[in-house]
Amino acid sequence: MDYRNLKLTPEGSTAVLTLNRPERRNALSSELMAEMLAALDEVEAKDCYRALIIAAAGKAFCAGHDLSEMAGLEEAEYRRLFALCSELMLRVHGISIPVIAEVQGIATAAGCQLVAACDLAVASEDATFATPGVRIGLFCSTPMVPLTRSIGPKRAMEMLMTGREIDAATAASWGLVNRVTPKGELPSATRELAQRISEASAYTVATGKRAFYQQVDMNENDAYTCVQEVMTANALAPDAQEGISAFLAKRAPVWPGS
């Protein structure tokens, strides 16, 4: 499929989705978000991919919504825009393979939301994160959802209420990103992470990702009830049986269907 606002590139078992509106700091226009949804569907439809990296062209990762599209809309148009954004973030969670954000420069507002929504994130030392909507009269309410779940209520509230940016080191210490790397090493760091994930059973990783988001907001008892069933089904699967046999035989596993 041809895309106007992004590039989708295969790199072995990893797909790389690159936001490609550098002149707009990769702002999430309606067209770009629709293309991202289509690209996620395209990636999941192919059995060859084991991880997806969301990267960005230019100096910025993503400056949030494209404000040039947002002035003076009707209520129904605002509803459609924010529903599309929510659909995109939920789709990142819903896709069966892990999604890794590769963050350089700024990730603000819905761009920070995208980082928080990804399963994993690697940031360069120059990356900064902010939810500055409050400064222009538009509270970052949709970014608040994954942000709060990533860094906790107090830290999220500080970012949301002040609009101040945090640096990459703070983002890592707060849990918004997994690790920080020198700028020149960012692509190799994300690909190393993707490769490590790719060595595991695709079935098992997909099972684990789905279960993670099922249990994450449950109370402890309900979470255990949920994952007991997941783990039972997982243990019965050919991949787990192969993995256990390989471990006992001290050999490398050969995943069914890989």
Secondary structure as UniProt FT lines:
FT   STRAND          6..11
FT   TURN            12..13
FT   STRAND          14..19
FT   HELIX           22..24
FT   TURN            25..26
FT   HELIX           30..45
FT   TURN            47..48
FT   STRAND          51..56
FT   HELIX           67..69
FT   TURN            70..72
FT   HELIX           75..94
FT   STRAND          99..103
FT   STRAND          106..108
FT   HELIX           110..117
FT   STRAND          120..124
FT   TURN            125..126
FT   STRAND          128..130
FT   HELIX           132..136
FT   HELIX           141..151
FT   HELIX           153..162
FT   STRAND          166..167
FT   HELIX           168..174
FT   STRAND          179..181
FT   HELIX           183..185
FT   HELIX           186..198
FT   HELIX           202..215
FT   TURN            216..217
FT   HELIX           220..236
FT   HELIX           238..249
FT   TURN            256..257
//
